[in-house]
Amino acid sequence: MSSTLDARARADDERDAPHVSKWLHAYAVLVAACTAILVFAGGLVTSTGAALSVPDWPLSYGMVFPPMVGNVRFEHGHRMIAATVGMLTVVLAIWLHRSAAERRVRRLGWLALAAVVTQGTLGGLTVLLLLPTEISVAHACLGQTFFCIVVAIALLTSPGWRRLRASTTEHTSLRTRAVWLTAIVFAQLLIGAIMRHTGAGLAIPDFPLAFGAVVPPFDSAGIVVHYTHRVVGTLVAVWAIVTAVHALRWHRARPALLRPALLVAVLALVQVLLGGITVWTQKSVVPTTFHVLNGALILATSLVLSLRSFRVLEQRDARVELVARPQEAA
């Protein structure tokens, strides 16, 4: 009887699920990919120290397209990519509003538009106010939040999302693990943004030790921020590995959960390595910038795992089973 009810529920879900255009999903993926490029470009601006190479905003030296020389190419290039993502987001919000997507997905489209407009404003203020730390950090964190929104839109409009079906299980703790991982990663990115925009990236010049010790002397605020970033980064890596092991043990037959769980663990380990290379090379541009991008990918992957785990895993209700048994016997 329970199998019949499950089959009927799956049929009802399939019938009632909104059939979003595959082109809309492909476009959402494009916006997410362009946003990842934008995150990389933003990291490149901070890695090269190009943030004030163009001193005016919204124009650049009074021009729409100035000569791309020196650090201007990094700063103005970042602005051009940001403008492109902004225009793409306008189209995405309107397309979602006119589509058959669920109401929550359509609302995410307008939320993405509001976020990208606010992000552009914060970007302008960082230039006009000469890089105040609070606004620069807010700009960095909102960029990560916007990336999460467009990744969620891409996921929720995908055909694969519609095909996912909830299954009852006693092992639903992956949902909690994934949510905590996402929260910890976002906190780590916040700390990383503070470290970057306060110039504390090399406050501790060695790795994995800190001034040759496990715990350094906390002689300055920069050392405190930098060491906190390392500690939380280690926590992220450990928690990601624990989450992956849990998925391997209890959800091996659920690739929609296993794949992002394994991927986020690999990305977390790569992030630790990139952090070490950043210190060893005295903040060389390439590893430092990829460290920023990889952090965003970890956040997005942990978010995907969280959303899928709530979609797929359903807590087994013992009371329902007790009621169903007499009916099955009959």
C-alpha positions as CSV (number, residue, x, y, z in Angstrom):
1,M,0.0,0.0,0.0
2,S,2.8,2.4,0.9
3,S,4.5,1.8,-2.5
4,T,1.2,2.6,-4.2
5,L,0.8,5.8,-2.3
6,D,4.4,6.8,-3.1
7,A,3.9,6.2,-6.8
8,R,0.7,8.2,-6.7
9,A,2.5,11.1,-4.9
10,R,5.3,11.0,-7.5
11,A,2.7,11.2,-10.3
12,D,1.0,14.1,-8.7
13,D,4.3,15.9,-8.2
14,E,5.2,15.4,-11.8
15,R,1.8,16.7,-13.0
16,D,1.8,19.7,-10.8
17,A,5.5,20.7,-11.2
18,P,5.9,23.8,-13.3
19,H,7.7,23.0,-16.6
20,V,10.2,25.8,-16.9
21,S,11.7,26.4,-20.3
22,K,15.1,24.7,-20.7
23,W,16.3,27.9,-22.3
24,L,15.5,29.8,-19.1
25,H,17.5,27.3,-17.1
26,A,20.4,27.6,-19.6
27,Y,20.2,31.3,-19.3
28,A,20.3,31.1,-15.5
29,V,23.4,28.9,-15.7
30,L,25.0,31.5,-18.0
31,V,24.3,34.3,-15.5
32,A,25.8,32.1,-12.7
33,A,28.9,31.5,-14.8
34,C,29.3,35.1,-15.6
35,T,28.9,35.9,-11.9
36,A,31.7,33.5,-11.1
37,I,33.9,35.4,-13.6
38,L,32.9,38.6,-11.9
39,V,34.0,37.2,-8.6
40,F,37.3,36.3,-10.1
41,A,37.6,39.8,-11.6
42,G,36.8,41.4,-8.3
43,G,39.5,39.3,-6.6
44,L,41.9,40.3,-9.3
45,V,41.3,44.0,-8.5
46,T,42.2,43.4,-4.8
47,S,45.1,41.1,-5.6
48,T,46.7,43.7,-7.9
49,G,45.9,46.7,-5.8
50,A,44.0,48.2,-8.7
51,A,40.9,49.4,-6.7
52,L,41.7,53.1,-7.1
53,S,43.4,53.0,-10.4
54,V,40.2,54.6,-11.8
55,P,39.4,57.4,-9.4
56,D,35.9,58.4,-10.6
57,W,32.6,56.6,-10.9
58,P,30.4,55.7,-12.8
59,L,32.6,56.9,-15.7
60,S,36.3,56.0,-15.9
61,Y,38.4,59.2,-16.3
62,G,35.3,60.8,-17.6
63,M,35.0,58.1,-20.4
64,V,32.8,55.1,-20.9
65,F,35.9,53.1,-22.1
66,P,39.3,54.6,-21.1
67,P,42.7,53.3,-22.4
68,M,43.2,49.9,-20.9
69,V,46.7,50.5,-19.5
70,G,48.3,49.4,-16.3
71,N,45.9,48.6,-13.5
72,V,43.1,50.4,-15.3
73,R,42.5,47.2,-17.3
74,F,41.8,45.3,-14.1
75,E,39.5,47.9,-12.5
76,H,37.7,49.0,-15.6
77,G,37.5,45.4,-16.8
78,H,35.8,44.5,-13.5
79,R,33.3,47.4,-14.0
80,M,32.5,46.2,-17.6
81,I,31.9,42.6,-16.4
82,A,29.8,43.9,-13.5
83,A,27.7,46.0,-16.0
84,T,27.2,42.9,-18.2
85,V,26.1,40.8,-15.2
86,G,23.7,43.6,-14.2
87,M,22.1,43.6,-17.7
88,L,21.9,39.9,-17.7
89,T,20.2,39.9,-14.3
90,V,17.6,42.4,-15.5
91,V,16.7,40.0,-18.3
92,L,16.7,37.0,-15.9
93,A,14.3,38.8,-13.5
94,I,11.8,39.7,-16.2
95,W,12.0,36.3,-17.9
96,L,11.4,34.6,-14.6
97,H,8.5,36.9,-13.8
98,R,6.8,36.0,-17.2
99,S,7.6,32.2,-16.9
100,A,5.9,29.3,-15.3
101,A,8.4,29.1,-12.5
102,E,7.2,28.8,-8.9
103,R,6.5,32.0,-7.1
104,R,9.5,31.6,-4.8
105,V,11.8,31.3,-7.9
106,R,10.2,34.4,-9.5
107,R,10.8,36.3,-6.3
108,L,14.4,35.1,-6.3
109,G,14.8,36.8,-9.7
110,W,13.7,40.2,-8.3
111,L,15.9,39.6,-5.2
112,A,18.8,39.0,-7.6
113,L,18.1,42.3,-9.4
114,A,17.9,44.2,-6.1
115,A,21.1,42.7,-5.0
116,V,23.0,43.5,-8.2
117,V,21.8,47.1,-8.1
118,T,22.9,47.5,-4.5
119,Q,26.2,45.8,-5.3
120,G,26.8,48.3,-8.1
121,T,26.1,51.2,-5.7
122,L,28.4,49.8,-3.1
123,G,31.1,49.4,-5.7
124,G,30.7,53.0,-6.7
125,L,30.9,54.1,-3.0
126,T,34.1,52.2,-2.4
127,V,35.7,54.4,-5.1
128,L,34.1,57.7,-4.2
129,L,34.8,57.3,-0.5
130,L,38.4,55.9,-1.1
131,L,37.9,52.3,0.0
132,P,36.3,52.5,3.4
133,T,36.7,49.0,5.0
134,E,33.1,48.6,6.0
135,I,31.7,49.3,2.5
136,S,34.5,47.3,0.8
137,V,33.6,44.3,3.1
138,A,29.9,44.7,2.5
139,H,30.6,44.9,-1.3
140,A,32.5,41.6,-1.1
141,C,29.9,39.8,1.0
142,L,27.0,41.0,-1.1
143,G,28.8,39.7,-4.2
144,Q,29.0,36.3,-2.6
145,T,25.3,36.5,-1.7
146,F,24.3,37.5,-5.2
147,F,26.3,34.5,-6.5
148,C,24.3,32.2,-4.2
149,I,21.0,33.7,-5.4
150,V,21.7,33.1,-9.1
151,V,23.1,29.6,-8.4
152,A,19.9,28.8,-6.5
153,I,17.8,30.1,-9.5
154,A,19.9,27.9,-11.9
155,L,19.3,24.9,-9.6
156,L,15.6,25.5,-9.0
157,T,14.8,25.9,-12.8
158,S,16.7,22.8,-13.8
159,P,15.0,19.6,-15.1
160,G,17.0,17.6,-12.6
161,W,15.4,19.5,-9.8
162,R,12.0,18.6,-11.0
163,R,13.0,14.9,-11.2
164,L,14.2,14.8,-7.6
165,R,11.8,12.9,-5.4
166,A,11.7,12.9,-1.6
167,S,12.4,9.5,0.1
168,T,11.8,8.7,3.7
169,T,14.8,7.9,5.8
170,E,16.1,7.9,9.3
171,H,19.3,9.6,8.2
172,T,18.3,13.2,7.6
173,S,21.1,14.8,9.5
174,L,22.8,15.6,6.2
175,R,20.4,18.5,5.9
176,T,21.6,20.0,9.2
177,R,25.2,19.3,8.3
178,A,24.9,21.0,4.9
179,V,23.2,24.1,6.3
180,W,25.9,24.5,9.0
181,L,28.6,24.1,6.4
182,T,27.0,26.8,4.2
183,A,26.8,29.1,7.2
184,I,30.4,28.5,8.3
185,V,31.7,29.0,4.8
186,F,29.9,32.3,4.5
187,A,31.3,33.4,7.9
188,Q,34.8,32.4,6.6
189,L,34.3,34.5,3.5
190,L,33.3,37.4,5.6
191,I,36.5,37.0,7.7
192,G,38.5,36.7,4.5
193,A,37.0,39.9,3.2
194,I,37.9,41.7,6.4
195,M,41.4,40.3,6.2
196,R,41.8,41.4,2.5
197,H,40.5,44.9,3.0
198,T,42.5,45.6,6.2
199,G,45.7,44.5,4.6
200,A,46.1,41.5,7.0
201,G,46.8,38.9,4.3
202,L,50.5,38.6,5.4
203,A,50.1,39.5,9.0
204,I,51.3,36.0,9.7
205,P,54.1,35.3,7.2
206,D,54.5,31.6,7.5
207,F,52.2,28.5,7.0
208,P,51.0,26.1,8.3
209,L,52.6,27.4,11.5
210,A,52.2,31.0,12.7
211,F,55.5,32.6,13.6
212,G,56.8,29.1,14.0
213,A,54.2,28.2,16.6
214,V,50.7,26.7,16.6
215,V,49.3,29.8,18.3
216,P,50.9,33.1,17.5
217,P,51.4,36.1,19.8
218,F,48.4,38.3,19.2
219,D,50.3,41.6,19.0
220,S,48.0,43.3,16.5
221,A,44.5,43.3,15.1
222,G,45.8,42.0,11.8
223,I,47.3,38.9,13.4
224,V,44.0,38.2,15.2
225,V,42.0,38.5,11.9
226,H,44.5,36.4,10.0
227,Y,44.7,33.7,12.6
228,T,40.9,33.6,12.9
229,H,40.7,33.1,9.1
230,R,43.0,30.1,9.4
231,V,41.1,28.5,12.3
232,V,37.7,28.9,10.6
233,G,39.2,27.7,7.3
234,T,40.4,24.6,9.0
235,L,37.0,24.1,10.5
236,V,35.4,24.4,7.1
237,A,37.7,21.7,5.7
238,V,37.1,19.4,8.6
239,W,33.3,19.9,8.5
240,A,33.3,19.4,4.7
241,I,35.2,16.1,5.0
242,V,32.9,14.9,7.8
243,T,29.8,15.8,5.6
244,A,31.3,13.9,2.7
245,V,32.0,10.9,4.8
246,H,28.4,11.0,6.1
247,A,27.1,11.2,2.6
248,L,29.3,8.2,1.5
249,R,28.0,6.2,4.4
250,W,24.3,6.8,4.3
251,H,23.5,8.3,0.8
252,R,25.8,6.5,-1.6
253,A,22.7,5.6,-3.7
254,R,21.7,9.3,-4.0
255,P,24.1,10.9,-6.5
256,A,22.3,14.2,-6.2
257,L,23.6,14.4,-2.6
258,L,26.8,12.4,-2.9
259,R,28.3,14.4,-5.7
260,P,28.1,17.9,-4.2
261,A,29.2,16.5,-0.8
262,L,32.3,15.0,-2.3
263,L,32.9,18.1,-4.4
264,V,32.7,20.5,-1.5
265,A,35.2,18.4,0.4
266,V,37.7,18.5,-2.5
267,L,37.2,22.2,-3.0
268,A,37.8,22.8,0.8
269,L,41.1,20.9,0.7
270,V,42.1,22.9,-2.5
271,Q,41.2,26.1,-0.6
272,V,43.6,25.2,2.2
273,L,46.4,24.6,-0.3
274,L,45.6,27.9,-2.1
275,G,45.8,29.7,1.2
276,G,49.2,28.2,1.9
277,I,50.5,29.1,-1.6
278,T,49.2,32.6,-1.1
279,V,51.3,33.0,2.0
280,W,54.4,31.2,0.6
281,T,54.4,33.4,-2.5
282,Q,53.8,36.6,-0.6
283,K,50.3,37.0,-2.1
284,S,51.2,36.3,-5.7
285,V,48.3,37.5,-7.9
286,V,47.3,34.1,-9.4
287,P,46.9,31.9,-6.3
288,T,45.4,34.8,-4.3
289,T,42.7,35.5,-6.9
290,F,41.9,31.8,-7.3
291,H,41.6,31.6,-3.5
292,V,38.8,34.1,-3.7
293,L,37.1,32.3,-6.6
294,N,37.4,28.9,-5.0
295,G,35.8,30.2,-1.8
296,A,32.8,31.3,-3.8
297,L,32.6,27.9,-5.4
298,I,32.7,26.2,-2.0
299,L,29.8,28.4,-0.8
300,A,27.8,27.7,-3.9
301,T,28.4,24.0,-3.7
302,S,27.4,23.8,0.0
303,L,24.2,25.7,-0.9
304,V,23.4,23.3,-3.6
305,L,23.9,20.4,-1.2
306,S,21.6,22.1,1.4
307,L,18.8,22.7,-1.1
308,R,19.0,19.2,-2.5
309,S,19.1,17.6,0.9
310,F,15.9,19.3,1.9
311,R,14.3,18.3,-1.4
312,V,15.4,14.6,-1.3
313,L,15.4,13.6,2.4
314,E,12.2,13.3,4.3
315,Q,12.1,12.2,8.0
316,R,10.6,8.8,8.5
317,D,7.5,9.2,10.7
318,A,7.1,6.1,12.9
319,R,3.4,7.0,13.7
320,V,2.5,6.7,10.0
321,E,4.2,3.3,9.8
322,L,2.2,2.1,12.8
323,V,-1.1,3.2,11.2
324,A,-0.1,1.7,7.8
325,R,0.7,-1.8,9.2
326,P,-2.8,-2.9,10.0
327,Q,-4.0,-1.7,6.6
328,E,-1.3,-3.7,4.9
329,A,-2.2,-6.8,6.9
330,A,-5.8,-6.4,5.9
